Amino acid sequence: MFEDFFKAVEATWRNPSFAHPGGESNVMAQKRGITVVQRLLEKHPAEHIVLSTHGNLMALVLQAFDPSVDFMVWKSLTMPDVYKLNISKSGKGLMQRLWQEVDA
């Protein structure tokens, strides 16, 4: 376990090829996530697809389509959080945050 979880995650965003001992680098995780998205798009080209994952992998997949997604975006994610990603046939993506916090 890490003393400071946020610093441990930030290290992987500062250096995407870095992996903590026994862990996976952001480069590897992003590749794994994008492979799943591409496979689903090929199998269901005209359908809406819903994916569920943890925040870091979601942020890394979004980053593949929008390079402005960084550690600060990851840090701003809420639990839960919901994003919509429209991927064009050219492979470009347009993301939109759908989740809105509601005051109780």
trRosetta pair geometry for C-beta under 8 A, 3 or more apart (Angstrom, degrees):
i j d omega theta_ij theta_ji phi_ij phi_ji
2 5 5.4 130 78 -87 117 49
2 7 7.3 -158 162 68 130 88
2 8 4.0 -49 -138 -47 171 146
2 20 7.7 -73 -70 -132 122 158
3 7 8.0 -8 80 48 81 127
4 7 3.9 41 106 17 119 115
4 8 6.5 160 92 -18 64 84
5 8 5.6 -58 -151 35 32 114
5 9 6.4 26 155 -14 68 105
6 9 5.8 -54 -146 39 33 107
6 10 6.0 37 153 -23 66 108
6 75 7.0 55 -142 -114 111 109
7 10 5.4 -51 -141 37 32 115
7 11 6.6 43 155 -29 62 98
8 11 5.9 -48 -158 22 29 114
8 12 7.4 23 148 -13 58 101
8 20 6.4 11 -166 -69 105 144
9 12 5.9 -58 -161 34 40 108
9 13 6.7 32 147 -14 70 106
9 56 6.7 -132 -142 -96 117 125
9 71 7.2 143 126 -139 93 100
9 74 6.9 -148 153 128 129 141
10 13 5.6 -59 -149 40 38 108
10 14 6.1 40 153 -23 71 104
10 71 5.3 64 -122 -153 71 147
11 14 5.8 -51 -144 34 31 111
11 15 6.7 -25 170 34 64 97
11 18 6.1 -89 146 105 91 146
11 20 7.6 90 85 -65 131 95
12 15 7.1 -78 -138 68 25 65
12 16 6.9 56 168 -117 65 40
12 18 5.8 -140 -111 82 55 96
12 19 7.3 48 -113 -101 106 41
12 20 7.3 -64 -65 -23 110 91
12 23 7.9 -93 -88 130 134 141
12 25 6.7 180 -147 -149 99 53
12 26 5.0 133 160 -37 99 106
12 56 8.0 24 92 -156 141 134
13 16 7.0 14 -140 -77 29 73
13 26 6.5 96 -90 -60 47 158
13 70 6.4 103 -179 -177 126 69
13 71 3.7 140 108 -71 164 103
13 74 6.7 -145 -79 18 143 146
14 18 7.7 3 76 23 80 139
14 71 7.4 2 -48 -43 66 144
15 18 3.9 63 99 -13 111 119
16 25 6.3 85 156 166 54 102
16 26 4.1 -87 -146 71 78 116
16 27 4.8 102 141 -48 100 84
16 30 7.6 -12 -167 -2 124 134
17 25 5.3 -6 -164 -162 28 152
17 26 7.8 -65 -47 49 23 81
17 27 5.3 12 -93 -5 59 137
18 25 5.9 141 72 -120 26 100
18 26 7.9 25 55 8 67 92
19 23 4.7 -167 -178 88 88 86
19 24 5.7 -76 -127 175 123 8
19 25 4.1 -84 -58 -58 95 73
19 28 7.2 7 -75 19 129 131
20 23 4.0 50 60 13 82 139
24 28 4.8 -119 -175 86 94 124
24 29 5.0 110 122 -58 121 94
24 32 7.8 -22 178 1 148 142
25 28 4.7 96 57 8 82 100
25 29 6.9 -151 94 -3 42 88
26 29 5.6 -56 -140 42 34 110
26 30 5.9 36 160 -23 68 107
26 56 7.7 -112 -111 173 90 108
26 60 5.8 -165 -165 -107 89 127
27 30 6.0 -56 -146 36 24 109
27 31 6.4 25 155 -19 60 108
28 31 5.8 -56 -150 35 29 112
28 32 6.4 30 153 -19 64 107
29 32 5.6 -55 -150 37 32 113
29 33 6.3 29 154 -17 66 107
29 56 7.0 -6 141 127 158 105
29 57 5.7 -117 169 -104 113 82
29 60 5.6 84 107 62 103 173
30 33 5.7 -56 -146 39 31 110
30 34 6.1 28 158 -16 67 109
30 57 8.0 -180 -86 -143 46 61
30 60 4.0 -127 -89 168 86 116
30 61 6.9 177 -140 -71 70 45
30 63 6.9 -65 -120 70 130 112
30 64 5.9 152 -175 -60 111 111
31 34 6.0 -56 -142 39 27 107
31 35 6.3 34 155 -26 62 106
32 35 5.8 -54 -152 30 27 115
32 36 7.0 26 152 -16 60 103
32 57 7.9 -61 85 -135 104 115
33 36 5.9 -56 -157 33 34 110
33 37 6.5 30 150 -16 67 106
33 53 7.2 57 -122 -138 114 172
33 57 5.0 165 -82 -173 135 96
33 60 5.8 124 31 93 150 107
33 61 4.3 -111 141 -72 132 101
33 64 7.7 -172 92 -12 108 139
34 37 5.5 -53 -146 38 37 112
34 38 6.1 38 155 -19 69 106
34 61 6.3 168 -70 -124 65 77
34 64 5.2 152 -85 -116 124 174
35 38 5.9 -55 -145 38 28 110
35 39 6.3 30 155 -20 63 108
36 39 5.7 -55 -147 36 29 112
36 40 6.4 26 156 -16 64 107
36 51 7.6 113 124 -126 121 137
37 40 5.9 -59 -150 38 29 109
37 41 6.3 30 154 -20 65 108
37 51 7.3 -51 -93 -50 84 159
37 61 6.1 131 -39 -151 141 122
37 87 7.7 130 164 -43 118 161
38 41 5.6 -54 -146 36 31 112
38 42 6.4 32 155 -19 65 105
39 42 5.9 -56 -150 35 29 111
39 43 6.3 19 155 -12 64 112
40 43 5.8 -61 -143 43 31 107
40 44 5.9 -24 173 31 69 108
40 49 5.1 102 150 -142 129 156
40 51 7.5 -158 8 -70 173 113
41 44 6.9 -78 -127 63 20 71
41 45 6.4 57 170 -102 62 58
41 49 7.3 -97 -76 -7 59 152
41 87 6.5 -61 -106 85 140 143
42 45 6.8 2 -145 -65 21 91
44 47 4.0 -60 174 45 107 121
44 49 5.8 131 84 -73 137 108
53 57 4.5 -88 154 83 134 122
53 58 5.1 164 78 -56 107 86
53 61 7.7 95 52 -3 154 136
54 57 5.5 80 62 19 77 102
54 58 6.9 -147 96 -8 34 96
55 58 5.6 -61 -143 39 30 112
55 59 6.1 28 162 -19 68 107
55 74 6.4 113 148 -157 106 80
55 77 4.5 151 -144 104 125 160
55 79 7.4 -76 -52 -82 126 88
55 81 6.8 66 -106 35 98 128
56 59 5.8 -55 -148 37 30 110
56 60 6.4 29 154 -18 64 107
56 74 6.3 35 -108 -144 62 127
57 60 5.6 -54 -146 38 34 112
57 61 6.4 35 155 -19 66 103
58 61 5.9 -55 -149 36 30 109
58 62 6.3 29 153 -16 64 107
58 77 7.5 118 79 -120 125 149
58 81 7.5 162 105 85 159 112
58 83 6.8 140 174 26 118 126
59 62 5.7 -55 -146 40 32 111
59 63 6.2 39 152 -27 65 105
59 69 5.6 -176 -170 167 78 121
59 73 6.0 152 -140 105 114 103
59 74 4.3 10 -106 -91 173 88
59 77 6.8 -104 -62 -47 115 136
60 63 5.4 -48 -145 31 32 117
60 64 7.0 43 152 -28 60 95
60 69 8.0 -172 -92 116 19 129
61 64 5.8 -45 -161 19 35 115
61 65 7.6 12 150 1 61 102
61 85 7.7 -92 129 -45 105 169
62 65 6.2 -72 -163 46 39 99
62 66 5.9 -28 161 41 79 104
62 69 4.7 128 107 -75 102 167
62 73 7.7 -123 95 135 135 143
62 83 6.3 -16 -87 124 132 165
62 85 6.6 -142 -107 -87 78 129
62 93 7.7 -149 -145 121 53 145
62 95 5.4 46 -145 -89 106 160
63 66 6.5 -82 -123 72 29 62
63 67 6.4 56 -171 -117 74 35
63 69 3.8 -125 -83 76 75 114
63 70 7.3 104 -110 -69 120 41
64 93 7.7 66 95 13 76 145
65 85 6.4 114 50 -156 162 120
65 87 6.9 -102 -111 -100 142 93
65 92 7.0 110 -155 -173 92 41
65 93 2.8 -14 -166 45 141 136
65 94 7.8 -101 153 -28 125 22
65 95 6.5 125 94 -38 123 107
66 69 5.2 86 91 -19 94 101
66 93 6.5 -99 -34 88 85 105
66 95 5.6 -91 -12 13 142 122
68 73 7.5 105 125 -45 72 140
69 73 4.7 -93 -147 64 65 159
69 74 7.6 88 173 -45 87 77
69 95 7.9 32 -60 39 126 160
70 73 5.5 107 48 10 51 99
70 74 7.2 -95 118 -2 35 94
71 74 5.3 -53 -149 37 36 115
71 75 6.1 37 152 -22 68 106
72 75 5.5 -50 -143 37 33 114
72 76 6.4 31 155 -20 63 107
73 76 5.8 -59 -149 36 31 109
73 77 7.3 53 148 -44 60 86
74 77 6.0 -34 -167 -6 38 115
77 81 4.8 -96 -164 -14 86 162
78 81 4.9 130 58 -72 68 97
78 99 6.4 -150 60 123 117 140
78 101 6.4 -168 -108 -71 172 105
80 99 6.6 -154 107 -115 80 146
81 97 7.4 -49 -174 -147 99 100
81 99 4.9 -133 -146 26 49 156
82 97 7.4 110 84 -167 58 59
82 98 4.4 -57 107 69 106 105
82 99 4.1 128 30 -49 84 96
83 95 5.6 -5 179 -167 118 107
83 96 6.8 152 -161 76 70 40
83 97 5.5 -42 -104 -104 78 53
83 98 6.5 166 -110 8 20 88
83 99 7.7 -49 -53 0 52 97
84 95 6.9 153 82 -155 51 55
84 96 4.7 -14 59 60 100 94
84 97 8.0 -172 19 -87 75 7
84 98 5.3 81 -22 -42 100 119
85 93 5.3 -11 -172 -166 100 119
85 94 7.3 152 -156 73 51 42
85 95 4.9 -17 -101 -100 77 82
85 96 8.0 -177 -76 22 37 65
86 93 6.7 149 78 -155 47 60
86 94 4.7 -13 58 57 101 95
86 95 7.8 -169 22 -78 66 34
86 96 7.8 30 -5 1 99 105
87 91 6.8 -16 -174 -146 100 30
87 92 7.3 165 -151 84 57 34
87 93 4.8 -24 -97 -96 74 84
88 91 6.9 -41 75 23 75 21
88 92 4.9 5 36 56 115 84
88 93 7.6 -153 8 -77 74 35
88 94 7.8 59 -29 -7 97 99
